């Protein structure tokens, strides 16, 4: 859930910083306006991790995953 939340925030910030309308952002991300509205309103439960990774890529974000073991 944490990864989905972090990705959603990153995509939201990319959309907000793009300076385009929601219609323009939806077109750029290849989603419908209602789907973009779900993203903007933070409805994380409506997005899979895969969907958010795809949206992040379409928004021009570079993703990197790091897996570490907790300190013992």
LOVEX-712629 format. One record per residue (C-alpha): residue number from 1; residue in one letter; z, x, y. Coordinates in pm, 1 decimal. Example, Ala and Ser with C-alpha at 12.3 -4.5 7.8 and 13.67 -1.06 7.14 Angstrom:
REM residues 2
REC  pos  code        up      east     north
REC    1     a     780.0    1230.0    -450.0
REC    2     s     714.0    1367.0    -106.0
This chain:
REM residues 72
REC  pos  code        up      east     north
REC    1     x       0.0       0.0       0.0
REC    2     x      77.7     289.3     235.1
REC    3     x    -271.5     434.2     196.6
REC    4     x    -429.8      98.8     270.2
REC    5     x    -214.8      56.0     581.3
REC    6     x    -296.2     405.5     708.2
REC    7     x    -667.5     354.9     650.4
REC    8     x    -663.4      15.6     817.2
REC    9     x    -496.5     159.9    1127.6
REC   10     x    -750.2     443.4    1142.8
REC   11     x   -1044.1     201.8    1119.0
REC   12     x    -884.4     -31.9    1375.4
REC   13     x    -848.9     260.1    1617.6
REC   14     x   -1208.5     367.5    1557.4
REC   15     x   -1330.7      13.8    1629.6
REC   16     x   -1114.5     -17.0    1941.0
REC   17     x   -1227.9     320.6    2070.7
REC   18     x   -1596.0     253.9    2012.1
REC   19     x   -1628.9      40.2    2323.5
REC   20     x   -1845.9    -221.1    2153.6
REC   21     x   -1785.5    -591.0    2106.7
REC   22     x   -1652.0    -729.6    1780.9
REC   23     x   -2003.6    -847.9    1701.6
REC   24     x   -2138.2    -497.7    1756.7
REC   25     x   -1859.1    -340.4    1554.6
REC   26     x   -1914.0    -587.0    1270.1
REC   27     x   -2284.1    -501.7    1264.1
REC   28     x   -2210.7    -127.9    1270.0
REC   29     x   -1964.4    -163.5     981.4
REC   30     x   -2195.8    -401.5     790.2
REC   31     x   -1936.5    -678.5     769.5
REC   32     x   -1918.1   -1031.6     903.7
REC   33     x   -1722.3   -1107.6    1219.8
REC   34     x   -1456.0   -1301.6    1024.9
REC   35     x   -1411.9    -998.9     797.4
REC   36     x   -1380.7    -770.1    1099.8
REC   37     x   -1129.7   -1012.3    1248.7
REC   38     x    -917.6    -976.0     933.5
REC   39     x    -927.6    -600.8     985.9
REC   40     x    -840.4    -617.5    1355.5
REC   41     x    -550.4    -853.6    1287.6
REC   42     x    -408.5    -616.3    1025.6
REC   43     x    -447.8    -838.8     721.7
REC   44     x    -414.6    -548.1     481.0
REC   45     x    -376.9    -778.6     180.3
REC   46     x    -741.2    -885.4     221.7
REC   47     x    -878.0    -531.8     174.7
REC   48     x    -885.8    -310.0    -130.3
REC   49     x    -845.6      63.0     -94.2
REC   50     x   -1212.7     104.5    -189.0
REC   51     x   -1324.2    -139.1      80.4
REC   52     x   -1119.8      42.9     345.3
REC   53     x   -1258.5     380.8     237.7
REC   54     x   -1609.9     240.1     274.3
REC   55     x   -1531.7      93.4     617.9
REC   56     x   -1381.4     423.8     729.4
REC   57     x   -1696.4     607.4     624.8
REC   58     x   -1915.2     354.9     808.6
REC   59     x   -1694.1     402.3    1115.6
REC   60     x   -1769.2     774.9    1104.3
REC   61     x   -1425.5     884.1     988.0
REC   62     x   -1383.7    1179.5     753.2
REC   63     x   -1132.6    1122.1     476.3
REC   64     x    -929.3    1376.4     286.5
REC   65     x    -682.3    1300.9      12.2
REC   66     x    -388.9    1526.5     -60.9
REC   67     x    -160.9    1483.1    -357.0
REC   68     x     163.8    1676.4    -366.9
REC   69     x     474.5    1675.3    -579.4
REC   70     x     800.9    1587.3    -409.1
REC   71     x    1036.9    1876.4    -344.7
REC   72     x    1288.2    1911.0    -626.7
